[in-house]
Amino acid sequence: MSIHVPAFLTEENTSESVSGTGRKQRMPFLDKTLKAVAGTVKTMYIHSETGARDKLLYRINPLVKFFSFIFFIVAISLAHSIESQLIATGLIASFYLISGISYRFVYRKILVLACVFGLLIFLPALLNVITPGKIVLPLLHFQREFHWWIYKIPASIGITEEGVYVVSRLFLRVFNSISLAMLYVYSSSFSQITKGMKVFFIPDTFLMIMTLAYKFIFILSKTIEETYLALRSRLAGNVKSASIRSIISGRVFFIFRRSQRQYEQTYAAMISRGYTWEVKLLRQKKFRIADGVVLLVCVGSGLVIIFV
């Protein structure tokens, strides 16, 4: 006996729905935002717990990995030439390829962050008002120069050669720092990051605050998702209506109280299982030859970046 399944049960749910008049209605902004945030948080949690296990760098000793990360960050900060930053960019890109991490997927996020924090912020440094030098692209021209308070505004304002060099170096420094941080996060689980910090004598209080905050993000996001979906299942009509918005705004305090109670219960469970504000490492990976090779390569590469 065959069972007939209605077509609407086999169709994939998309961000658009068809109304009774045949017109497509877009998913409300609040629904779309919640769906995107919930999906991102779930992806982050799954990756942090299991996603990095199949990567090559995951098998490196956490102590070696954390030390190499700190050493590279210091080397990038001390490099004062574009050539050094370009060498660092090439080395980090090669680490991405060796580790098997999706280069294109990660670098989309890196470029966005680097453009915001490493380019837009430093754009005024291109002008000769901030970085004096040879003007390569004139923008404004006045009859004479002006003095305003402690500032001197020259008669010609434009982009200088020295300004381009400074902004390019700062952009590459931010770009490389973000790339390295992403590489470390994507090639390590949260427990490995904690182990690396513990070995380097990071205070247990800081590690515990970081761990609890990490867990609380997922508890809060899950609580918001469940509460909002339960609310939506009991309402009819478009979420954009003023009455539904009023109800949703009134549930904000309830969501906070519920997540706080769940967080306190989690902490109480930790206390009942013998938590004493001390982070203990159950197992440490043995130092292997491969770990020593990685350490020597990272130290040598960092020295090249600093002294080139």
N, C-alpha and C positions, 0 to 999 in steps of 0.2 A: 504494500500500500504506500503510495507516494504522497508526500506532504507538500502542499503548495505554499511557498513562502511569498508574502506580498513584496512587491518591488521596492517599496519605500524602506523595508527593513534591510535590504541588501545594498542600498545606496550609501556611499560614504558621506558623512556629514561634513559640509564645507562651511566657509565663512559667509555664504550668502544663502538666503532662503527665498522661496517663491510665495508671494501672497496670493490671496484668493482672486485678485484681479489679473494675475499673470505677471505682475511686475516683480522684479527681484528687489529684495530688501537686504541691505547690508547688515552684518552683525553689529549690534550696538557697541559703542566705543568701550563701555565698561566691561562687556562680555569679552571683547577682543583683547583688551588689556589684561584681564584676569587670566585668560587662556594662555597668552604669551608668557606672562610672568610665571604661572604655574609650570608650564612646559620647560622654561629655562631653569627654574629651581630644581625640578626633577632630574633634568639632564645633568646639572652640576653635581647633584648628590650621587647619581648612579656612576658618573665618571670618576668622582673622587674616591668612591669605594671599590669599584671594579674595573673602570675603564682603562686605567694605566697599566694593568697587570700584563697585558700582551705587548707592551712596549719594551724596547731594548734597554733604555735608561732606567726602567723600573727596577731592574735587578742589581743596579749599582748600590753599594753600601750607602745608607742615608747620611752617615757622617761625611763621606767623600763628596756626596752630591751637594750637601748644604755648604761645606767649606768651598767647593768649587764655585757655587753660586755667589757666595759672598765675595770671593776673590775676584770674580769676573765683574761684579757690580762696582767694586773699588777700582778695578783697572779701567773700566769705562768712564768712571767719574774723573780719574786722573789724566785721561788722554785729552790732550789739548790741540789736536790737529784733526783735520778732516780725514787724512789718510789713515790715522789710527782707528777712527770710528768706522771707516769703510772696511778695514780689516776685521774689526769686531763684528760688523754686519755679515760678512762672508763666513766667519767662523760659526756664528750662531745659526745661520741658514744651513750650514753643513751639519750641525748637530740635529737640526730638525729632520733633515733627510736621513741621517743615520738612525735616529730614534724611531722613525716610521710614523711620526705625527703628521697629520694632514696639513701640509704647508699652506695651501690656499685658504682653507677654512680658518686657520688661526690668524693668518696675516691680514685678513679682512678686519678683524677686531683690532689688531695691532695698529693698522693704518689709521683707523678712526680715532683711537685714543692718542696716537702720536700727533695727528693733525690738530686735535683739540688742545692738548697740553704741551706740545712741542713746536707748534707752528703758529697758531692763532694768537697765543699769548705773547710770542716774541716778534710778531710782525712789525710793531713800531720800531724795533731796533734796526730795521732796514733803512730808516730815514737818517739823513745827516743831522737831524735835530738831536738824536740820541747817540748815533755812531758817526762821528765826523770822518770824512775821507773823500775819495774821488767819486763824484757823482756819475753814475752810469745811466741813470734813467731819471731826467728831470720831471717833476710833477707840478710844482707851483713856483711862481716867480713874483716877487714883490719889488717895489721901487727901492726900498731900503730895508735893512735889518731892524728888528724890533727887540726891545728888552722888556720882559714882563716878569716882575718879581726877581727871582734868581735865575730865570731862564733867558737864554738868548736865541731868538728866532732869526735864522739867516735869511738873506734876500731870496735865495734860491733853495727850495726844498725838493729833495729827490732821494732816490735809492742809491746808496753808496756801495762801492766794491767791498769795503770792509764790513758793512752791514750784512751783505749777502753771505760773506764768509762766517760771520758770527752766528747768524740765524741758521745757516746750514749745519754748522757744528753742533749747536744746541738741539736742533731737530734730530740729528743722527744720534746724539747722546740719549735723548728721551726715547727714540725709536728702539735703540739697542737695549735700553734698560727694560722697557715693556716687553720686548721680544724675549729677553732672558727670563723675566719673571713668568711669562706665559709658558716657556719651555719647562721651567722648574715645576710649575703647577700641573701642567698636562702630563708630565712624566713621573709624577709622584702621587701617592695617595695621601690623605690627610694624616694618617698614622705615621707615615714616613717623614712628613714635614715636622710633626711633633717630635719624633725621635731625633731628627737632626738638630732641632733647637735645644732639646734636653741635653744632648751630649755637649753642646757648646755653652752650657751653664746658663741658659735662659731661665729666669726664676719660675718656679712651679706655679706661682700665683698667676703670672702672665699666661702660661700655657693653659691653665685651667679656665681662665676667663676667655681665652681664644676658643677653646674647645666648646665651652657652654654657649658662647655667642654663635658659633658655627652650627650647633644643634638647634639653637633657638630660631634661627632663620628658617629652617625647614619646618619646625613646629608651628611657627606663626603663619607661614605661607600655606601650609596644609589646613590650618584652622580657618583662614580666610576663604580658601577655596571651598571647603565643606559647608561653611556657614552661608556663603553666597549662593551656592548651588541649591541648598535646602530652601533658601528664601525664594529663589527664582521658580522652584517647582511648585510653590504655593501661590504664585501670582500670575495674573493674566494681563496681557497687554504689553505694550512697548516699554522697555526699560527706561526710555528717555522721558516718560511722563513725570510730572512734578511730584505726584503722590508717591510713586515708587522710589524716586530719588530721595524723598524725605524719609521713607522707611529705611532705605539703605544707610543714609547718614546716621540715623538713630541706632544702627546696629554696630557702629564703630566701637563704642565703649564696651559693648558686650563681647566683641571679638577680642579686644585687648584683655578684658578680664578672664576670658576663657583660656587664652594662650598663656596668660600669667599663671593661672591655676595649674595648667598642665605642666608648665615649666617648674613650678614649685614642687609638684608631685615627682617630677623627674629628679630633682635635687634631693628630695626626701628618700627616694629609692636608692640614690647613690650613698647617702649617709647610712641607710639600713644595711648596705652591703659592705660597710667598713671603710668608706672614703674618709681620708684624714688630711686632705689638702696637700698630698704628696703624690707626684706623678712617678709611677714606677714602670720601667720598661720590662716587659715579660720576656722578650727574646731579642737578641742582637745578632745581626748577620755577621758572619766571620769575614775578616779582611782577606780578599782574594788577590791574585795576581792581576786580574782584570781591573780591580779597583785601583791598584797602584798605577797601572798604565793610564787609566782615566785621570787620576790625580796629577801625574806628571804632564800629561798633554794639556790639561786645563791651566796648570801653573805656568808652563812654558808659553802657552798662547796668551795668558794674561800679561806676562812680562813683555812679550812682543808688542802688545797693544800699548803698554805704558811707555816703552822706550823708542818706539818708531817715531 
